[in-house]
């Protein structure tokens, strides 16, 4: 998109945006040039959702408050803090009486974050916008700004498709998207200036094109295993061909209702690339429910994209919070280091937590990437796992992205949730087009197991069943229960345990051993928590699953006879009620009860599409008032355009309620270099730690905050370079607490010994 120059640059300005202590003022960045660059770049970014005019004005006004003596003195060494963001918001309100809130929220919050519009009786870390605009200015603008900045008198407002009852929600989303365009443009222009000062080359923003990636994928899918005309592979090939043919459909909402084992991962990627290329969309974003399988899916994509995979695929699922980083001066170049990736890569693999929390966030580090979701294809993998207490806001965001941001979203799942208006979901989705060929028939074709509820089982009976099978997977809901069962059968050959207390690399290594045993017909007994259901590719002849929701039962069934090589009649999934001291977690009780009702009403086939629809309708009906537990949508509508509670929304929109903290564990493979030690050394000295922290992801274990405190109290964990990073990076020092079979024993620090060197 061509963008006209809005400022005159033929005269020097005495006002500067950024200084460089290493050179005289002639090398500093002028305020006029910075505002021009940010305005133009923000407009380009917002053009993908038809809001270029608004974003350009936000860019031109965001640092307007630097046109004052006090800020210029600060650049020259004064330590006085200067609010340079409020002035731009004031001018926006004065000049654009109809549009000003959309501009003022973004301008005033480009450092501090999007504030609530009005004061509240709830905690507010950021001064509400109305208060900032009401207060008398502490500084005075030099009138030269009016000569240097040419503002559009009548900016265009995007022609949005309205949704009844959601007018203010739609405005809040637009405001956040304008904010995203502004802060990303501000970061990039500031970064470019300081890179020149430091004699660094420009950032390399070149990525493979979507056409090149599609060509690579075509070559990968031409392998014989994808062209089979027999068995499950033949059905997968049929699904792939049909879905790719559907890529010509106009952008919007889609569903891909394919049973587990139907090849959804590569099929969805092929559709997304075909669809994006045909309709001029920019990237593919794969949203995965669990961090534990981000690496797995990213690896599948990289393999499929061949030599371009490493360049094209960005993983973004940081367990290290960008907002925990400490920076002394928000106006310095260090502010650039707190920014998360802005998702400019052609393929992004991220988590549902990262995706949806960013859509409801108010900080620049989380919001910076949002504008790059517009005009893209988003694959929502396992859409049924969206948390019920935030389901209505999530559905509203999905609907709005498709409605007004030229985004195509694919709800990709084996157990399609009843999120449509026609299913009775209030405010639900409409015009969702199915990509899979005849889903009912597919589910019948891909039925590979028999599923039954066997009633209560004590641990003694469960242990007997596990030992009686040559190869078996047992899944329970409680981590301690899984450990107890494992300890009861660990003497048997080929017995394994999987838990989130093992780091990702550790789990990957165990899964390689498990798959090899399964293929070779060796004894293999796996005791696991529900993490095994998250897209893990294993194929057991028998599965036992503790009571849970029907979607979890379906996922567990997907680990049984996955390749369809055994008769259905000899591939058993047995659901049981725990009859020992290990009670069903409270958050699962209602789902388990609803699922038991499905087993009674649909005994012949509890995993049929009719049963799945019945289950989700019942759950959503029972949970109706809890589907927006914090009443976020109501708060937004009641606040009006001048009272959008951005800070309150961000505070309450938490997809993971528990406060889990990451610990870096000393896991390394035998015979290989100790990568953790090398990365920790890099972390200590690296100027920019983003790349190092991403490489540390496979060595993290998440523990509750109280667990971290207990470990730290006895010296079992210590912060890495606390003076620089605070408590952001915590390292396990008591290596004997990390068991090579079961992972971290965080809840029993009494295991620590003097030999560990921490007492």
TAWOHU-V486003 format. One record per residue. N is the residue number from 1. RES is the residue in one small letter. OMEGA is omega in whole degrees, 0 to 359 (none if undefined). Layout:
n: <N | N>
res: <RES | RES>
omega: <OMEGA | OMEGA>
This chain:
n: <1 | 2 | 3 | 4 | 5 | 6 | 7 | 8 | 9 | 10 | 11 | 12 | 13 | 14 | 15 | 16 | 17 | 18 | 19 | 20 | 21 | 22 | 23 | 24 | 25 | 26 | 27 | 28 | 29 | 30 | 31 | 32 | 33 | 34 | 35 | 36 | 37 | 38 | 39 | 40 | 41 | 42 | 43 | 44 | 45 | 46 | 47 | 48 | 49 | 50 | 51 | 52 | 53 | 54 | 55 | 56 | 57 | 58 | 59 | 60 | 61 | 62 | 63 | 64 | 65 | 66 | 67 | 68 | 69 | 70 | 71 | 72 | 73 | 74 | 75 | 76 | 77 | 78 | 79 | 80 | 81 | 82 | 83 | 84 | 85 | 86 | 87 | 88 | 89 | 90 | 91 | 92 | 93 | 94 | 95 | 96 | 97 | 98 | 99 | 100 | 101 | 102 | 103 | 104 | 105 | 106 | 107 | 108 | 109 | 110 | 111 | 112 | 113 | 114 | 115 | 116 | 117 | 118 | 119 | 120 | 121 | 122 | 123 | 124 | 125 | 126 | 127 | 128 | 129 | 130 | 131 | 132 | 133 | 134 | 135 | 136 | 137 | 138 | 139 | 140 | 141 | 142 | 143 | 144 | 145 | 146 | 147 | 148 | 149 | 150 | 151 | 152 | 153 | 154 | 155 | 156 | 157 | 158 | 159 | 160 | 161 | 162 | 163 | 164 | 165 | 166 | 167 | 168 | 169 | 170 | 171 | 172 | 173 | 174 | 175 | 176 | 177 | 178 | 179 | 180 | 181 | 182 | 183 | 184 | 185 | 186 | 187 | 188 | 189 | 190 | 191 | 192 | 193 | 194 | 195 | 196 | 197 | 198 | 199 | 200 | 201 | 202 | 203 | 204 | 205 | 206 | 207 | 208 | 209 | 210 | 211 | 212 | 213 | 214 | 215 | 216 | 217 | 218 | 219 | 220 | 221 | 222 | 223 | 224 | 225 | 226 | 227 | 228 | 229 | 230 | 231 | 232 | 233 | 234 | 235 | 236 | 237 | 238 | 239 | 240 | 241 | 242 | 243 | 244 | 245 | 246 | 247 | 248 | 249 | 250 | 251 | 252 | 253 | 254 | 255 | 256 | 257 | 258 | 259 | 260 | 261 | 262 | 263 | 264 | 265 | 266 | 267 | 268 | 269 | 270 | 271 | 272 | 273 | 274 | 275 | 276 | 277 | 278 | 279 | 280 | 281 | 282 | 283 | 284 | 285 | 286 | 287 | 288 | 289 | 290 | 291 | 292 | 293 | 294 | 295 | 296 | 297 | 298 | 299 | 300 | 301 | 302 | 303 | 304 | 305 | 306 | 307 | 308 | 309 | 310 | 311 | 312 | 313 | 314 | 315 | 316 | 317 | 318 | 319 | 320 | 321 | 322 | 323 | 324 | 325 | 326 | 327 | 328 | 329 | 330 | 331 | 332 | 333 | 334 | 335 | 336 | 337 | 338 | 339 | 340 | 341 | 342 | 343 | 344 | 345 | 346 | 347 | 348 | 349 | 350 | 351 | 352 | 353 | 354 | 355 | 356 | 357 | 358 | 359 | 360 | 361 | 362 | 363 | 364 | 365 | 366 | 367 | 368 | 369 | 370 | 371 | 372 | 373 | 374 | 375 | 376 | 377 | 378 | 379 | 380 | 381 | 382 | 383 | 384 | 385 | 386 | 387 | 388 | 389 | 390 | 391 | 392 | 393 | 394 | 395 | 396 | 397 | 398 | 399 | 400 | 401 | 402 | 403 | 404 | 405 | 406 | 407 | 408 | 409 | 410 | 411 | 412 | 413 | 414 | 415 | 416 | 417 | 418 | 419 | 420 | 421 | 422 | 423 | 424 | 425 | 426 | 427 | 428 | 429 | 430 | 431 | 432 | 433 | 434 | 435 | 436 | 437 | 438 | 439 | 440 | 441 | 442 | 443 | 444 | 445 | 446 | 447 | 448 | 449 | 450 | 451 | 452 | 453 | 454 | 455 | 456 | 457 | 458 | 459 | 460 | 461 | 462 | 463 | 464 | 465 | 466 | 467 | 468 | 469 | 470 | 471 | 472 | 473 | 474 | 475 | 476 | 477 | 478 | 479 | 480 | 481 | 482 | 483 | 484 | 485 | 486 | 487 | 488 | 489 | 490 | 491 | 492 | 493 | 494 | 495 | 496 | 497 | 498 | 499 | 500 | 501 | 502 | 503 | 504 | 505 | 506 | 507 | 508 | 509 | 510 | 511 | 512 | 513 | 514 | 515 | 516 | 517 | 518 | 519 | 520 | 521 | 522 | 523 | 524 | 525 | 526 | 527 | 528 | 529 | 530 | 531 | 532 | 533 | 534 | 535 | 536 | 537 | 538 | 539 | 540 | 541 | 542 | 543 | 544 | 545 | 546 | 547 | 548 | 549 | 550 | 551 | 552 | 553 | 554 | 555 | 556 | 557 | 558 | 559 | 560 | 561 | 562 | 563 | 564 | 565 | 566 | 567 | 568 | 569 | 570 | 571 | 572 | 573 | 574 | 575 | 576 | 577 | 578 | 579 | 580 | 581 | 582 | 583 | 584 | 585 | 586 | 587 | 588 | 589 | 590 | 591 | 592 | 593 | 594 | 595 | 596 | 597 | 598 | 599 | 600 | 601 | 602 | 603 | 604 | 605 | 606 | 607 | 608 | 609 | 610 | 611 | 612 | 613 | 614 | 615 | 616 | 617 | 618 | 619 | 620 | 621 | 622 | 623 | 624 | 625 | 626 | 627 | 628 | 629 | 630 | 631 | 632 | 633 | 634 | 635 | 636 | 637 | 638 | 639 | 640 | 641 | 642 | 643 | 644 | 645 | 646 | 647 | 648 | 649 | 650 | 651 | 652 | 653 | 654 | 655 | 656 | 657 | 658 | 659 | 660 | 661 | 662 | 663 | 664 | 665 | 666 | 667 | 668 | 669 | 670 | 671 | 672 | 673 | 674 | 675 | 676 | 677 | 678 | 679 | 680 | 681 | 682 | 683 | 684 | 685 | 686 | 687 | 688 | 689 | 690 | 691 | 692 | 693 | 694 | 695 | 696 | 697 | 698 | 699 | 700 | 701 | 702 | 703 | 704 | 705 | 706 | 707 | 708 | 709 | 710 | 711 | 712 | 713 | 714 | 715 | 716 | 717 | 718 | 719 | 720 | 721 | 722 | 723 | 724 | 725 | 726 | 727 | 728 | 729 | 730 | 731 | 732 | 733 | 734 | 735 | 736 | 737 | 738 | 739 | 740 | 741 | 742 | 743 | 744 | 745 | 746 | 747 | 748 | 749 | 750 | 751 | 752 | 753 | 754 | 755 | 756 | 757 | 758 | 759>
res: <x | x | x | x | x | x | x | x | x | x | x | x | x | x | x | x | x | x | x | x | x | x | x | x | x | x | x | x | x | x | x | x | x | x | x | x | x | x | x | x | x | x | x | x | x | x | x | x | x | x | x | x | x | x | x | x | x | x | x | x | x | x | x | x | x | x | x | x | x | x | x | x | x | x | x | x | x | x | x | x | x | x | x | x | x | x | x | x | x | x | x | x | x | x | x | x | x | x | x | x | x | x | x | x | x | x | x | x | x | x | x | x | x | x | x | x | x | x | x | x | x | x | x | x | x | x | x | x | x | x | x | x | x | x | x | x | x | x | x | x | x | x | x | x | x | x | x | x | x | x | x | x | x | x | x | x | x | x | x | x | x | x | x | x | x | x | x | x | x | x | x | x | x | x | x | x | x | x | x | x | x | x | x | x | x | x | x | x | x | x | x | x | x | x | x | x | x | x | x | x | x | x | x | x | x | x | x | x | x | x | x | x | x | x | x | x | x | x | x | x | x | x | x | x | x | x | x | x | x | x | x | x | x | x | x | x | x | x | x | x | x | x | x | x | x | x | x | x | x | x | x | x | x | x | x | x | x | x | x | x | x | x | x | x | x | x | x | x | x | x | x | x | x | x | x | x | x | x | x | x | x | x | x | x | x | x | x | x | x | x | x | x | x | x | x | x | x | x | x | x | x | x | x | x | x | x | x | x | x | x | x | x | x | x | x | x | x | x | x | x | x | x | x | x | x | x | x | x | x | x | x | x | x | x | x | x | x | x | x | x | x | x | x | x | x | x | x | x | x | x | x | x | x | x | x | x | x | x | x | x | x | x | x | x | x | x | x | x | x | x | x | x | x | x | x | x | x | x | x | x | x | x | x | x | x | x | x | x | x | x | x | x | x | x | x | x | x | x | x | x | x | x | x | x | x | x | x | x | x | x | x | x | x | x | x | x | x | x | x | x | x | x | x | x | x | x | x | x | x | x | x | x | x | x | x | x | x | x | x | x | x | x | x | x | x | x | x | x | x | x | x | x | x | x | x | x | x | x | x | x | x | x | x | x | x | x | x | x | x | x | x | x | x | x | x | x | x | x | x | x | x | x | x | x | x | x | x | x | x | x | x | x | x | x | x | x | x | x | x | x | x | x | x | x | x | x | x | x | x | x | x | x | x | x | x | x | x | x | x | x | x | x | x | x | x | x | x | x | x | x | x | x | x | x | x | x | x | x | x | x | x | x | x | x | x | x | x | x | x | x | x | x | x | x | x | x | x | x | x | x | x | x | x | x | x | x | x | x | x | x | x | x | x | x | x | x | x | x | x | x | x | x | x | x | x | x | x | x | x | x | x | x | x | x | x | x | x | x | x | x | x | x | x | x | x | x | x | x | x | x | x | x | x | x | x | x | x | x | x | x | x | x | x | x | x | x | x | x | x | x | x | x | x | x | x | x | x | x | x | x | x | x | x | x | x | x | x | x | x | x | x | x | x | x | x | x | x | x | x | x | x | x | x | x | x | x | x | x | x | x | x | x | x | x | x | x | x | x | x | x | x | x | x | x | x | x | x | x | x | x | x | x | x | x | x | x | x | x | x | x | x | x | x | x | x | x | x | x | x | x | x | x | x | x | x | x | x | x | x | x | x | x | x | x | x | x | x | x | x | x | x | x | x | x | x | x | x | x | x | x | x | x | x | x | x | x | x | x | x | x | x | x | x | x | x | x | x | x | x>
omega: <175 | 180 | 185 | 175 | 185 | 181 | 172 | 183 | 184 | 177 | 179 | 176 | 175 | 181 | 186 | 176 | 183 | 181 | 177 | 184 | 184 | 182 | 180 | 190 | 180 | 179 | 180 | 179 | 180 | 179 | 179 | 181 | 180 | 181 | 178 | 183 | 181 | 178 | 180 | 182 | 178 | 179 | 179 | 181 | 183 | 179 | 181 | 171 | 170 | 182 | 184 | 182 | 182 | 181 | 178 | 179 | 177 | 178 | 181 | 185 | 192 | 180 | 184 | 182 | 176 | 174 | 178 | 182 | 185 | 180 | 178 | 176 | 178 | 177 | 182 | 173 | 178 | 181 | 180 | 177 | 183 | 174 | 182 | 184 | 186 | 182 | 180 | 178 | 178 | 181 | 177 | 180 | 181 | 188 | 185 | 186 | 180 | 188 | 195 | 181 | 180 | 180 | 188 | 178 | 184 | 183 | 182 | 185 | 188 | 170 | 188 | 184 | 179 | 183 | 167 | 179 | 185 | 174 | 184 | 174 | 177 | 181 | 179 | 181 | 182 | 179 | 180 | 184 | 182 | 179 | 180 | 181 | 181 | 183 | 178 | 180 | 176 | 180 | 178 | 178 | 171 | 183 | 180 | 182 | 182 | 175 | 187 | 183 | 177 | 182 | 175 | 182 | 183 | 180 | 179 | 175 | 183 | 178 | 185 | 171 | 185 | 174 | 184 | 179 | 184 | 186 | 184 | 173 | 180 | 177 | 180 | 177 | 178 | 178 | 180 | 178 | 176 | 176 | 179 | 180 | 181 | 187 | 177 | 178 | 180 | 178 | 186 | 180 | 178 | 179 | 180 | 179 | 184 | 175 | 176 | 179 | 183 | 181 | 177 | 179 | 176 | 178 | 179 | 181 | 181 | 178 | 173 | 178 | 177 | 177 | 178 | 180 | 177 | 178 | 178 | 180 | 178 | 179 | 180 | 183 | 178 | 178 | 183 | 184 | 178 | 182 | 184 | 179 | 182 | 172 | 183 | 181 | 178 | 178 | 178 | 179 | 178 | 179 | 181 | 182 | 182 | 182 | 180 | 177 | 181 | 182 | 180 | 181 | 183 | 180 | 180 | 183 | 179 | 169 | 175 | 186 | 183 | 179 | 176 | 182 | 181 | 176 | 185 | 188 | 181 | 178 | 180 | 178 | 180 | 177 | 185 | 179 | 179 | 184 | 181 | 181 | 183 | 187 | 175 | 177 | 198 | 186 | 177 | 179 | 178 | 182 | 188 | 186 | 188 | 178 | 186 | 181 | 175 | 181 | 182 | 181 | 177 | 179 | 177 | 179 | 182 | 179 | 183 | 183 | 171 | 186 | 181 | 186 | 183 | 180 | 193 | 191 | 176 | 171 | 177 | 182 | 190 | 172 | 177 | 185 | 177 | 184 | 179 | 182 | 183 | 180 | 188 | 186 | 183 | 180 | 183 | 180 | 180 | 180 | 182 | 186 | 180 | 183 | 172 | 177 | 181 | 171 | 176 | 179 | 181 | 178 | 178 | 175 | 185 | 180 | 175 | 178 | 181 | 184 | 187 | 177 | 177 | 180 | 179 | 183 | 177 | 180 | 183 | 182 | 179 | 186 | 188 | 186 | 193 | 183 | 180 | 171 | 181 | 178 | 178 | 174 | 182 | 176 | 178 | 183 | 181 | 184 | 182 | 182 | 178 | 185 | 184 | 184 | 178 | 189 | 180 | 175 | 179 | 180 | 177 | 179 | 178 | 181 | 184 | 177 | 179 | 186 | 191 | 183 | 175 | 182 | 173 | 180 | 181 | 174 | 191 | 185 | 173 | 181 | 187 | 180 | 183 | 184 | 184 | 176 | 181 | 175 | 182 | 179 | 183 | 182 | 185 | 185 | 173 | 182 | 175 | 185 | 182 | 180 | 184 | 176 | 175 | 184 | 180 | 180 | 179 | 181 | 177 | 181 | 186 | 173 | 185 | 186 | 168 | 184 | 178 | 174 | 187 | 176 | 184 | 174 | 171 | 178 | 180 | 179 | 180 | 177 | 178 | 180 | 180 | 182 | 181 | 181 | 176 | 177 | 184 | 173 | 177 | 183 | 177 | 188 | 187 | 183 | 180 | 177 | 179 | 180 | 180 | 178 | 180 | 180 | 180 | 184 | 187 | 179 | 182 | 182 | 175 | 181 | 184 | 179 | 175 | 182 | 176 | 174 | 171 | 178 | 186 | 180 | 179 | 179 | 180 | 180 | 179 | 180 | 176 | 179 | 181 | 181 | 180 | 180 | 180 | 181 | 184 | 179 | 180 | 177 | 180 | 179 | 185 | 174 | 188 | 166 | 185 | 181 | 181 | 182 | 187 | 174 | 180 | 187 | 174 | 186 | 180 | 176 | 181 | 179 | 170 | 183 | 176 | 180 | 178 | 175 | 183 | 178 | 177 | 178 | 179 | 178 | 177 | 179 | 178 | 176 | 181 | 179 | 187 | 182 | 177 | 183 | 179 | 175 | 178 | 185 | 180 | 179 | 192 | 169 | 184 | 178 | 184 | 173 | 181 | 183 | 177 | 184 | 184 | 183 | 176 | 178 | 185 | 183 | 181 | 188 | 184 | 177 | 180 | 179 | 177 | 180 | 178 | 175 | 177 | 179 | 178 | 185 | 183 | 186 | 183 | 181 | 184 | 179 | 177 | 179 | 178 | 179 | 180 | 178 | 179 | 181 | 184 | 176 | 180 | 181 | 182 | 177 | 180 | 185 | 191 | 185 | 180 | 182 | 168 | 192 | 181 | 179 | 182 | 182 | 178 | 179 | 182 | 182 | 181 | 185 | 184 | 186 | 180 | 182 | 179 | 184 | 186 | 183 | 180 | 178 | 182 | 182 | 186 | 180 | 179 | 183 | 175 | 186 | 183 | 183 | 181 | 183 | 182 | 173 | 176 | 184 | 187 | 181 | 170 | 184 | 181 | 177 | 180 | 179 | 179 | 184 | 181 | 180 | 180 | 181 | 178 | 177 | 177 | 182 | 182 | 188 | 185 | 177 | 178 | 191 | 184 | 181 | 180 | 182 | 177 | 179 | 178 | 183 | 183 | 182 | 182 | 168 | 180 | 176 | 176 | 183 | 180 | 176 | 178 | 179 | 179 | 179 | 181 | 182 | 180 | 177 | 182 | 174 | 178 | 178 | 175 | 178 | 185 | 181 | 182 | 189 | 186 | 181 | 185 | 183 | 182 | 185 | 175 | 180 | 180 | 187 | 180 | 176 | 178 | 184 | 181 | 179 | 189 | 177 | 190 | 174 | 185 | 187 | 176 | 182 | 176 | 177 | 185 | 181 | 178 | 180 | 180 | 175 | 182 | 180 | none>
